[in-house]
Amino acid sequence: MNRTKELRIFHSFEEENTAEHRRLARMSPEERLRELAVLQERRWGRNWGKKPMIRCASWERVTWAD
């Protein structure tokens, strides 16, 4: 796997978003899934797919939704 690092400084969030969208557009579906797996592992740990993330769910009725 080719591991290169690139540092870019953007002048606005819009410029950064445009560059990120271009980067994602150049990626293959497999590369995108690999990147998602890395992010999920960073957030949830190595067992992220083995345990349920939601332990309890609840709902309530509100008067303004009727």
C-alpha angles and dihedrals in degrees: 000000000000110000114191127157125214127189117205128176117208127201095213142014089247091058091049092048091051091051092047092051090051091049092051092047090057093053124094119235089254092054091049092051090048090052091048090051091052092050093047091049091050091051103037104022128237093307095055094124097042101064128049111255095208113060100174134014127191138174138194135196115242125199096228093059096063 
